[in-house]
Amino acid sequence: MKISDVVANYILEMLEESGGRAEIQRNELAQHLGCVPSQINYVITSRFTPEQGFLVESRRGGGGYIRITQVSVSRSSILMHVVNSVGDSLDPATARAMLSNLSGRAVSPAAAHLIAVAINDRSLGAAPAGMRGRIRAAIFKNMLLTQI
C-alpha cells in the first residue's frame, strides 16, 4: 500500500472515530506514520478537498494544527465551487485532477470521461497552443454547468 493511501486511511479513521472532525499535528502525524510532513500536505490537498466533501482549516506555528471537517454538500454546490475556482485558463493536469475528484461524486464517470475527451489537447489541436488553456476552461465550465 502506498504511503499516501496509509495517510488518507489514517485520517479517514480519525474522522470516523471523532464524528466527522479531526485535528492533526502535521509533524506528529508524519512521525507516527513514518513519512515526511510534506506527504501529509500532499494527501490533505489532493484527497480532502471541498469537491470530496471536506473543509480544511490550518493554523501555522508551534501550536499549529490542521483541522479537517467532513461536510455534507449538495452536488450543485460542489459543481459551482469547481466552476468558480477554474478561472480564465485551465491546464490539462489540473483539469484531470478536478475531474478525478468529481467523478462518481458530483459527475457520473461517463460524463467525466466525455468532459476529459472534449478538453484534451487532441480535441483542441486545431486551436493555437497559446489559446488552448482558455478554450479548455470555457468548455470545462460550460460542461459542468450542464450537470447542475
For each residue, the residues with C-beta under 8 A, 3 or more apart:
1: 5 6
2: 5 6
3: 6 7 33 34 35 39
4: 7 8 39 42 43 46 47
5: 1 2 8 9
6: 1 2 3 9 10 33 35
7: 3 4 10 11 29 33 35 39 40 43
8: 4 5 11 12 43 47 48
9: 5 6 12 13
10: 6 7 13 14 29 33
11: 7 8 14 15 22 24 43 44 48 68
12: 8 9 15 16
13: 9 10 16 17
14: 10 11 17 18 22 24
15: 11 12 18 20 21 22 68 70
16: 12 13 20
17: 13 14
18: 14 15 21 22
19:
20: 15 16 69 70 71
21: 15 18 67 68 69 70
22: 11 14 15 18 67 68
23: 65 66 67 68
24: 11 14 28 29 40 65 66 67 68
25: 28 29 64 65 66
26: 29 30 37 40 41 64 66
27: 30 31 37
28: 24 25 31 32
29: 7 10 24 25 26 32 33 40
30: 26 27 33 34 35 36 37 39 40
31: 27 28 34
32: 28 29
33: 3 6 7 10 29 30
34: 3 30 31
35: 3 6 7 30 39 40
36: 30 39
37: 26 27 30 40 41
38: 41 42
39: 3 4 7 30 35 36 42 43
40: 7 24 26 29 30 35 37 43 44 66
41: 26 37 38 44 45
42: 4 38 39 45 46
43: 4 7 8 11 39 40 46 47 48
44: 11 40 41 47 48 56 66 68
45: 41 42 48 49
46: 4 42 43 49 97
47: 4 8 43 44 52
48: 8 11 43 44 45 52 54 56 68
49: 45 46 52 54 56 101
50: 53 54 55 73 78 81
51: 78 81 82 98 101 102 105 106
52: 47 48 49 101 105
53: 50 70 71 72 73 78 105
54: 48 49 50 68 69 70 71
55: 50 68 69 71
56: 44 48 49 66 67 68 69
57: 66 67 69
58: 64 65 66 67
59: 63 64 65
60: 64
61: 64
62:
63: 59
64: 25 26 58 59 60 61
65: 23 24 25 58 59
66: 23 24 25 26 40 44 56 57 58
67: 21 22 23 24 56 57 58
68: 11 15 21 22 23 24 44 48 54 55 56
69: 20 21 54 55 56 57
70: 15 20 21 53 54
71: 20 53 54 55
72: 53
73: 50 53 77 78 81
74: 77 78
75: 78 79 105 106 148
76: 79 80 148
77: 73 74 80 81
78: 50 51 53 73 74 75 81 82 102 105 106
79: 75 76 82 83 102 106 107 144 145 147 148
80: 76 77 83 84 148
81: 50 51 73 77 78 84 85
82: 51 78 79 85 86 98 102 106 144
83: 79 80 86 141 144 145
84: 80 81
85: 81 82
86: 82 83 90 98 137 140 141
87: 90 137
88: 134 137
89: 133 134 136 137
90: 86 87 94 95 119 133 136 137 140
91: 94 95 133 136
92: 95 96 119 120 121 136
93: 96 97
94: 90 91 97 98
95: 90 91 92 98 99 116 119 136 140
96: 92 93 99 100 116
97: 46 93 94 100 101
98: 51 82 86 94 95 101 102 140
99: 95 96 102 103 107 112 115 116
100: 96 97 103 112
101: 49 51 52 97 98 105
102: 51 78 79 82 98 99 105 106 107 112 144
103: 99 100 107 108 109 112
104: 107 108 109 112
105: 51 52 53 75 78 101 102
106: 51 75 78 79 82 102 147
107: 79 99 102 103 104 111 112 115 144 147
108: 103 104 111 112
109: 103 104 112 113
110: 113 114
111: 107 108 114 115 143 147
112: 99 100 102 103 104 107 108 109 115 116
113: 109 110 116 117
114: 110 111 117 118 143
115: 99 107 111 112 118 119 139 140 143 144
116: 95 96 99 112 113 119 120
117: 113 114 120 123
118: 114 115 123 139 143
119: 90 92 95 115 116 123 124 136 139 140 143
120: 92 116 117 123 124
121: 92 124 125 132
122: 125
123: 117 118 119 120
124: 119 120 121 127 132 135 136
125: 121 122
126:
127: 124 131 132 135
128: 131 132
129: 132
130:
131: 127 128 134 135
132: 121 124 127 128 129 135 136
133: 89 90 91 136 137
134: 88 89 131 137 138
135: 124 127 131 132 138 139
136: 89 90 91 92 95 119 124 132 133 139 140
137: 86 87 88 89 90 133 134 140 141
138: 134 135 141 142
139: 115 118 119 135 136 142 143
140: 86 90 95 98 115 119 136 137 143 144
141: 83 86 137 138 144 145
142: 138 139 145 146
143: 111 114 115 118 119 139 140 146 147
144: 79 82 83 102 107 115 140 141 147 148
145: 79 83 141 142 148
146: 142 143
147: 79 106 107 111 143 144
148: 75 76 79 80 144 145
